[in-house]
């Protein structure tokens, strides 16, 4: 998707809220004096403050924030579903968490959208209200598993399976822990109390009809709303278009199922493991690239164009296998003239997949190449470790890991699997604990490219 041309701008949100007597800068007559926004200087403190003020577990808030945004507010720019900030406070026909947060906190919409601390506070207020309505009180609030239905409600997903997809991801993140944007949580084993969602089949449960519906055997079938695409084609398929969702995987799937969205894509690819959901049959015209819709297949990739941590190796490889399959079946040349970014298609003003998408690596994979295995360089980044893929040190960032102030360097061979932030990759080196800290590890690389880093031999 790339930019915000498809969805209402913040002004539309302000108008919506103003219509509900919550205009920017004003308070409802019965509102208490709003708390001061926590600001963006210390996101970790913002999560602690919000958790304490609204009696919502901090791990839950961080898990939702990481699932929605990797803890990045994107300077107040909206998602594909008109959601804002670290916690994705939204304003669309099916999700009104932004106006709810404004009413509950007394904070203005622009502050909630653009101030990360206020955004976290607003989300905590909404979750608190949902928990009260669900009867979650007292010591039960300390049991993370009992928050499952509340998180599912917060997602405002299009249906039960999509709500479960969203909420399962939040609880997966809680289980693996988070280390990003100066915020960290330890891995916490939680048994979700799914309530009514226990009877909902997880998205991806294959049935004979769903298997028959997909064009790509590796995909899960989950149809977009018929209001968001056109049956049939007016042109033969000659191009494959690469998109970035500007939002989460579950959120994008839910948005494409929302009749008011008026957008869709044929496929959506998940960041952490490369799971693929097909939402529009290739024989039909998805609404993803304006003038190019009639002759193209659209593939959305979970994430944001300005945040390369979403572009994992698992995503690249899964997407490349899908693109190769489409190209081979449809006789499409596997080159940059026929596999293009959304921003390169005629009649579009979008920016995706953006400068962080590694086209050279992607096309190599599409055409059957394999770095076997790719090298990774671990370099210090603030209080953590940023992982970049070789051969170019400007290639996409795979993830950010918590790290110490003092740097420990341990050189190890590639090949051992490591799990970090919920992602396991067999091409990473193994991370070892050093006196309670995560090691800072460097793998063999040309010293000339990074002269201040010791060379592993």
C-alpha positions as CSV (number, residue, x, y, z in Angstrom):
1,X,0.0,0.0,0.0
2,X,2.8,2.3,0.8
3,X,1.3,5.7,1.7
4,X,-2.1,6.9,2.9
5,X,-3.9,7.8,-0.3
6,X,-6.3,4.9,0.1
7,X,-7.5,5.9,3.5
8,X,-8.9,9.0,5.2
9,X,-6.4,11.4,6.5
10,X,-6.2,12.6,10.1
11,X,-8.6,15.4,9.3
12,X,-11.3,12.9,8.6
13,X,-10.6,11.4,12.1
14,X,-10.9,14.8,13.6
15,X,-14.2,15.4,11.8
16,X,-15.5,12.1,13.0
17,X,-14.6,12.8,16.6
18,X,-15.9,16.4,16.4
19,X,-19.2,15.0,15.3
20,X,-19.3,13.1,18.6
21,X,-18.7,16.3,20.7
22,X,-15.0,15.4,21.1
23,X,-13.5,18.0,18.8
24,X,-9.7,18.4,18.8
25,X,-8.6,20.4,21.9
26,X,-12.0,20.2,23.7
27,X,-13.3,17.9,26.4
28,X,-16.7,16.5,27.1
29,X,-18.5,18.5,29.8
30,X,-18.2,15.6,32.3
31,X,-14.6,14.7,31.6
32,X,-12.0,14.9,34.3
33,X,-8.9,17.0,33.7
34,X,-6.8,14.9,31.3
35,X,-3.4,13.5,32.4
36,X,-0.4,15.0,30.8
37,X,0.8,13.0,27.8
38,X,3.7,10.8,28.6
39,X,5.6,12.0,25.5
40,X,7.9,10.1,23.2
41,X,11.2,10.5,25.1
42,X,10.8,7.2,27.0
43,X,8.4,4.7,25.6
44,X,9.3,2.1,28.2
45,X,8.1,4.6,30.9
46,X,5.0,5.3,28.9
47,X,4.1,1.6,29.0
48,X,4.7,1.4,32.8
49,X,2.6,4.5,33.4
50,X,-0.3,3.3,31.3
51,X,-0.2,-0.2,32.8
52,X,-0.3,1.3,36.4
53,X,-3.0,3.9,35.7
54,X,-5.4,1.6,34.0
55,X,-4.5,-1.8,35.6
56,X,-3.7,-3.4,32.3
57,X,-0.7,-5.8,32.3
58,X,2.4,-4.2,30.8
59,X,3.3,-7.3,28.9
60,X,-0.1,-7.2,27.2
61,X,0.2,-3.6,26.2
62,X,3.7,-4.2,24.8
63,X,2.6,-7.3,23.0
64,X,-0.3,-5.5,21.3
65,X,2.0,-2.6,20.4
66,X,4.7,-4.9,18.9
67,X,2.1,-6.8,16.9
68,X,0.6,-3.6,15.6
69,X,3.7,-1.5,14.9
70,X,6.9,-3.0,16.2
71,X,6.6,-0.1,18.7
72,X,7.0,2.6,16.1
73,X,4.4,5.4,15.8
74,X,5.4,6.4,12.3
75,X,5.2,10.1,13.1
76,X,1.4,9.9,13.3
77,X,0.9,8.6,9.8
78,X,-2.2,6.3,9.4
79,X,-2.2,2.6,8.6
80,X,-4.2,1.1,5.8
81,X,-7.2,0.9,8.1
82,X,-6.8,4.5,9.4
83,X,-5.2,3.5,12.6
84,X,-2.6,5.7,14.4
85,X,0.4,5.3,16.5
86,X,2.2,2.5,18.4
87,X,-1.1,0.9,19.5
88,X,-3.0,1.5,16.3
89,X,-5.9,3.6,17.7
90,X,-8.3,3.5,14.7
91,X,-11.1,5.4,13.2
92,X,-13.0,3.5,10.6
93,X,-16.6,2.1,10.3
94,X,-15.7,-1.0,12.3
95,X,-13.1,0.2,14.7
96,X,-13.6,3.4,16.7
97,X,-10.8,3.0,19.3
98,X,-9.5,6.5,18.6
99,X,-12.7,8.2,19.6
100,X,-13.1,5.9,22.5
101,X,-9.6,6.7,23.7
102,X,-10.3,10.4,23.3
103,X,-13.5,10.2,25.4
104,X,-11.9,8.0,28.1
105,X,-8.7,10.0,28.5
106,X,-9.9,13.6,27.6
107,X,-6.9,13.9,25.3
108,X,-7.2,15.4,21.9
109,X,-7.2,13.2,18.8
110,X,-4.1,14.7,17.3
111,X,-2.2,14.2,20.6
112,X,-3.4,10.5,20.7
113,X,-2.3,10.0,17.1
114,X,1.1,11.7,17.2
115,X,2.4,11.4,20.8
116,X,3.6,7.8,21.4
117,X,3.1,8.1,25.2
118,X,-0.5,9.4,24.8
119,X,-1.2,6.7,22.3
120,X,-0.2,4.0,24.7
121,X,-2.2,5.7,27.4
122,X,-5.3,5.8,25.2
123,X,-5.0,2.1,24.3
124,X,-4.7,1.2,27.9
125,X,-7.9,3.2,28.7
126,X,-9.8,1.4,25.9
127,X,-8.6,-2.0,27.1
128,X,-9.5,-1.1,30.7
129,X,-13.0,-0.2,29.6
130,X,-13.4,-3.4,27.6
131,X,-12.1,-5.4,30.6
132,X,-14.7,-3.8,32.9
133,X,-17.5,-4.6,30.5
134,X,-16.2,-8.2,30.3
135,X,-16.3,-8.4,34.1
136,X,-12.5,-8.8,34.4
137,X,-11.7,-7.4,37.9
138,X,-9.5,-7.8,41.0
139,X,-6.8,-10.4,40.9
140,X,-8.2,-11.8,37.6
141,X,-6.6,-8.9,35.9
142,X,-3.2,-10.2,36.8
143,X,-3.9,-13.4,34.8
144,X,-2.7,-12.6,31.3
145,X,-4.6,-15.5,29.9
146,X,-7.9,-14.1,30.9
147,X,-7.3,-11.0,28.8
148,X,-7.7,-13.0,25.5
149,X,-11.3,-12.0,24.8
150,X,-10.5,-8.4,25.6
151,X,-7.6,-8.3,23.1
152,X,-9.8,-10.0,20.5
153,X,-12.4,-7.2,21.0
154,X,-9.6,-4.5,20.8
155,X,-8.7,-5.9,17.3
156,X,-12.2,-5.2,16.0
157,X,-11.6,-7.9,13.5
158,X,-14.0,-8.7,10.7
159,X,-14.8,-12.2,12.0
160,X,-14.0,-14.7,14.7
161,X,-11.1,-16.5,12.8
162,X,-9.4,-13.1,12.1
163,X,-9.8,-12.0,15.7
164,X,-8.2,-15.3,16.8
165,X,-5.4,-14.8,14.3
166,X,-4.8,-11.3,15.8
167,X,-5.0,-12.3,19.4
168,X,-2.9,-15.5,19.0
169,X,-0.1,-13.3,17.5
170,X,-0.2,-11.0,20.5
171,X,0.0,-13.9,22.9
172,X,2.8,-15.5,20.8
173,X,4.8,-12.3,21.2
174,X,4.1,-12.2,25.0
175,X,5.5,-15.8,25.1
176,X,8.7,-14.9,23.2
177,X,9.3,-11.5,24.8
178,X,10.1,-8.2,23.2
179,X,13.2,-6.1,22.8
180,X,12.7,-3.0,20.6
181,X,12.6,0.8,20.7
182,X,14.1,0.8,24.2
183,X,11.2,-1.5,25.5
184,X,11.8,-5.0,26.7
185,X,9.7,-7.8,28.2
186,X,10.9,-11.2,29.3
187,X,9.4,-14.3,27.7
188,X,6.3,-15.3,29.6
189,X,4.5,-18.6,29.3
190,X,0.8,-17.9,29.2
191,X,-2.1,-20.3,28.7
192,X,-4.7,-18.2,26.9
193,X,-8.3,-18.5,28.2
194,X,-9.9,-18.1,24.8
195,X,-13.5,-18.3,26.0
196,X,-15.9,-18.2,23.0
197,X,-12.9,-18.1,20.6
198,X,-11.9,-21.6,21.7
199,X,-14.6,-22.9,19.4
200,X,-13.4,-20.8,16.5
201,X,-11.2,-22.6,14.0
202,X,-7.8,-20.8,13.7
203,X,-7.4,-19.0,10.4
204,X,-5.5,-21.4,8.2
205,X,-7.5,-24.5,9.0
206,X,-7.7,-26.2,5.7
207,X,-10.9,-27.7,4.3
208,X,-11.5,-29.4,0.9
209,X,-13.2,-26.2,-0.3
210,X,-10.4,-23.9,0.9
211,X,-7.7,-26.1,-0.7
212,X,-9.6,-26.0,-4.0
213,X,-10.0,-22.2,-3.8
214,X,-6.3,-21.3,-3.7
215,X,-4.2,-20.7,-6.8
216,X,-0.9,-21.3,-4.9
217,X,-0.8,-24.5,-2.9
218,X,1.1,-23.0,0.0
219,X,-1.5,-20.4,0.6
220,X,-4.4,-20.2,3.1
221,X,-7.8,-19.2,1.6
222,X,-9.7,-16.4,3.3
223,X,-11.9,-14.4,0.9
224,X,-11.9,-10.6,0.8
225,X,-15.3,-8.9,0.8
226,X,-16.9,-9.0,-2.6
227,X,-17.3,-5.3,-2.2
228,X,-13.5,-4.9,-2.4
229,X,-12.7,-6.6,-5.8
230,X,-14.3,-7.2,-9.2
231,X,-15.1,-10.6,-10.5
232,X,-13.3,-11.5,-13.7
233,X,-10.5,-9.8,-15.7
234,X,-10.5,-7.4,-18.7
235,X,-6.8,-8.1,-19.5
236,X,-4.4,-11.0,-19.3
237,X,-2.1,-11.1,-16.4
238,X,1.4,-9.7,-17.3
239,X,2.7,-8.2,-14.0
240,X,3.2,-9.0,-10.3
241,X,3.0,-6.0,-8.0
242,X,4.9,-5.9,-4.7
243,X,3.2,-4.0,-1.8
244,X,3.7,-3.3,1.8
245,X,0.6,-3.3,4.0
246,X,1.2,-0.3,6.2
247,X,-0.2,-2.3,9.0
248,X,-0.2,-5.8,10.6
249,X,-1.0,-9.1,8.8
250,X,-4.2,-9.8,10.8
251,X,-5.3,-6.1,10.5
252,X,-4.8,-6.2,6.7
253,X,-6.8,-9.4,6.3
254,X,-9.5,-8.0,8.5
255,X,-9.5,-4.7,6.5
256,X,-9.8,-6.5,3.1
257,X,-12.8,-8.4,4.6
258,X,-14.5,-5.1,5.6
259,X,-16.9,-4.0,2.8
260,X,-16.1,-0.3,3.4
261,X,-12.4,-0.8,2.7
262,X,-12.7,-0.7,-1.1
263,X,-9.3,-2.2,-1.4
264,X,-7.8,-5.7,-1.6
265,X,-4.9,-7.8,-2.9
266,X,-4.6,-11.3,-4.1
267,X,-2.2,-12.4,-1.4
268,X,-0.9,-11.2,2.0
269,X,2.4,-12.4,3.4
270,X,3.2,-12.5,7.2
271,X,6.5,-11.1,8.5
272,X,7.6,-13.5,11.2
273,X,7.2,-16.8,9.3
274,X,6.2,-16.1,5.7
275,X,2.6,-17.4,6.1
276,X,0.6,-16.6,3.0
277,X,-3.1,-15.9,2.8
278,X,-4.9,-15.6,-0.5
279,X,-7.9,-13.3,-0.4
280,X,-8.8,-12.8,-4.1
281,X,-8.6,-15.5,-6.8
282,X,-6.1,-14.6,-9.5
283,X,-8.9,-14.8,-12.1
284,X,-10.5,-11.9,-10.4
285,X,-9.4,-8.2,-10.3
286,X,-8.2,-7.2,-6.9
287,X,-8.2,-3.4,-6.2
288,X,-4.6,-2.8,-5.3
289,X,-2.8,-0.8,-8.0
290,X,-5.4,1.4,-9.7
291,X,-4.7,1.5,-13.5
292,X,-2.7,-1.7,-13.2
293,X,-5.4,-3.8,-11.6
294,X,-6.7,-5.5,-14.7
295,X,-3.3,-7.0,-15.7
296,X,-1.6,-7.6,-12.4
297,X,-1.5,-9.9,-9.3
298,X,-1.0,-8.0,-6.1
299,X,1.1,-9.3,-3.1
300,X,0.9,-7.5,0.2
301,X,3.7,-7.8,2.7
302,X,3.1,-7.2,6.4
303,X,4.9,-4.1,7.6
304,X,5.7,-0.5,7.0
305,X,7.9,1.0,4.2
306,X,10.0,3.1,6.7
307,X,10.6,0.2,9.1
308,X,12.8,-2.6,7.6
309,X,12.5,-4.8,10.7
310,X,9.4,-6.3,9.1
311,X,11.2,-7.6,6.0
312,X,12.5,-10.9,7.4
313,X,14.3,-13.6,5.4
314,X,11.3,-15.9,6.0
315,X,9.1,-13.3,4.3
316,X,11.4,-12.8,1.4
317,X,11.7,-16.5,0.7
318,X,8.0,-17.2,1.1
319,X,7.1,-14.3,-1.2
320,X,9.7,-15.2,-3.7
321,X,8.4,-18.8,-3.9
322,X,4.9,-17.4,-4.5
323,X,6.0,-15.0,-7.2
324,X,8.0,-17.7,-8.9
325,X,5.0,-19.9,-8.9
326,X,2.7,-17.2,-10.3
327,X,5.2,-16.3,-13.0
328,X,5.8,-19.9,-14.1
329,X,2.0,-20.6,-14.3
330,X,1.3,-17.4,-16.1
331,X,4.3,-17.2,-18.4
332,X,5.5,-13.9,-16.8
333,X,9.2,-13.1,-17.2
334,X,10.9,-13.1,-13.8
335,X,12.6,-9.7,-14.1
336,X,12.2,-6.1,-12.9
337,X,10.2,-5.2,-16.0
338,X,7.4,-7.5,-14.9
339,X,7.8,-7.8,-11.1
340,X,7.4,-4.3,-9.9
341,X,6.7,-2.2,-6.8
342,X,3.4,-0.5,-6.2
343,X,5.2,2.9,-6.6
344,X,6.3,1.9,-10.1
345,X,2.9,1.2,-11.5
346,X,1.1,3.8,-13.7
347,X,-1.5,6.0,-12.1
348,X,-0.2,5.5,-8.6
349,X,1.1,7.9,-5.9
350,X,2.2,5.2,-3.4
351,X,5.7,4.7,-2.1
352,X,5.8,0.9,-1.4
353,X,7.7,-1.2,-1.1
354,X,10.2,1.6,-0.5
355,X,14.0,1.9,-0.2
356,X,14.3,-0.8,2.4
357,X,13.0,-3.6,0.1
358,X,16.0,-5.6,-1.1
359,X,15.1,-6.0,-4.8
360,X,18.5,-7.7,-5.7
361,X,18.1,-10.4,-3.1
362,X,14.4,-10.9,-3.8
363,X,14.9,-11.3,-7.6
364,X,17.7,-13.7,-6.9
365,X,15.4,-15.8,-4.8
366,X,12.6,-15.6,-7.4
367,X,14.9,-16.9,-10.0
368,X,16.0,-19.8,-7.9
369,X,19.2,-18.4,-6.4
370,X,20.2,-18.9,-2.8
371,X,23.0,-17.3,-0.8
372,X,23.4,-20.7,0.9
373,X,23.2,-19.4,3.5
374,X,23.2,-15.6,3.6
375,X,25.6,-14.0,6.0
376,X,24.4,-11.7,8.7
377,X,26.3,-8.9,10.5
378,X,25.3,-8.0,14.0
379,X,26.0,-4.3,14.8
380,X,25.3,-2.2,17.9
381,X,22.2,0.0,17.7
382,X,21.4,2.1,20.7
383,X,20.9,-0.2,23.6
384,X,20.4,-3.2,21.4
385,X,21.6,-5.2,18.4
386,X,20.5,-4.6,14.8
387,X,20.8,-7.5,12.3
388,X,21.6,-6.7,8.7
389,X,21.8,-9.1,5.9
390,X,24.9,-9.4,3.7
391,X,26.3,-8.7,1.1
392,X,25.2,-5.1,1.5
393,X,25.3,-3.6,5.0
394,X,22.5,-1.3,3.9
395,X,20.2,-4.3,3.2
396,X,17.1,-4.8,5.2
397,X,17.2,-5.0,8.9
398,X,15.9,-8.4,10.0
399,X,15.2,-7.6,13.7
400,X,16.4,-5.7,16.7
401,X,17.5,-7.6,19.8
402,X,18.0,-6.4,23.4
403,X,21.7,-5.9,24.3
404,X,24.0,-4.6,27.0
405,X,25.6,-1.2,27.3
406,X,29.0,-3.0,27.3
407,X,29.6,-4.9,24.1
408,X,30.6,-8.5,24.2
409,X,31.8,-9.9,20.9
410,X,31.5,-13.7,20.2
411,X,32.3,-15.1,16.8
412,X,30.5,-18.3,15.9
413,X,29.8,-20.3,12.8
414,X,26.6,-19.8,10.9
415,X,24.0,-22.5,10.8
416,X,22.8,-22.7,14.4
417,X,19.1,-21.6,14.8
418,X,18.2,-18.7,17.1
419,X,14.8,-17.4,18.1
420,X,14.5,-13.7,18.7
421,X,11.3,-11.6,18.9
422,X,9.4,-14.7,17.8
423,X,11.4,-15.4,14.7
424,X,13.6,-18.4,14.2
425,X,16.2,-18.4,11.4
426,X,18.6,-21.2,10.7
427,X,21.0,-18.9,9.0
428,X,21.7,-16.7,12.1
429,X,24.5,-17.4,14.5
430,X,23.6,-18.5,18.0
431,X,23.2,-15.9,20.6
432,X,24.8,-16.7,24.0
433,X,24.1,-15.0,27.4
434,X,27.1,-13.1,28.8
435,X,26.8,-12.2,32.5
436,X,23.1,-11.7,32.1
437,X,23.3,-9.8,28.8
438,X,22.7,-10.8,25.2
439,X,26.0,-11.1,23.3
440,X,26.8,-8.8,20.5
441,X,27.9,-11.1,17.7
442,X,29.7,-10.4,14.5
443,X,29.9,-12.9,11.6
444,X,32.7,-12.9,9.0
445,X,32.5,-9.8,6.8
446,X,34.9,-7.6,4.9
447,X,36.7,-5.5,7.4
448,X,36.9,-2.6,4.9
449,X,33.1,-2.4,4.9
450,X,32.9,-2.1,8.7
451,X,36.4,-1.2,9.9
452,X,35.5,-0.7,13.6
453,X,34.3,-4.2,14.0
454,X,36.6,-7.1,14.7
455,X,36.8,-9.7,12.0
456,X,35.7,-13.2,13.0
457,X,38.0,-15.9,11.8
